[in-house]
Amino acid sequence: MKITTKWFGDQFNVGLANGDKPEFLSIKGCRIKSGEKGEFISWPAQKKDDGTYWRHAWGSDEFQAAVIREAKKSQPQDTRPARQKDEAWQASAPAQAVEDDVPW
């Protein structure tokens, strides 16, 4: 089985195919997270009314490890979430507030 990943910002899609044949399964909106036991795949999920999450997909530990390896190989250099990029930009911006140009 061939595992492919394609990044979109801080998320990626996982594709599964038999050899060179077209993908037969695509899982969209995955993320790599760090937990107490190490890195894992945060599969797409929906938050329920009771605060727990209903996962739309799930993979075994062995499958997750293979996906993480493939995702890290294809990961672009700067896939920080937009908020982190904004914070980095603000930290590098001059100390003078942008609002100083407002004429009132």
Secondary structure, 3 states (H helix, E strand, C coil): CEEEEEEECCEEEEEEECCCCCCCEEEEEEEEEEECCEEEEECCEEECCCCCEEECCCCCHHHHHHHHHHHHHHCCCCCCCHHHHHHHHHHHCCCCCHHHHCCC
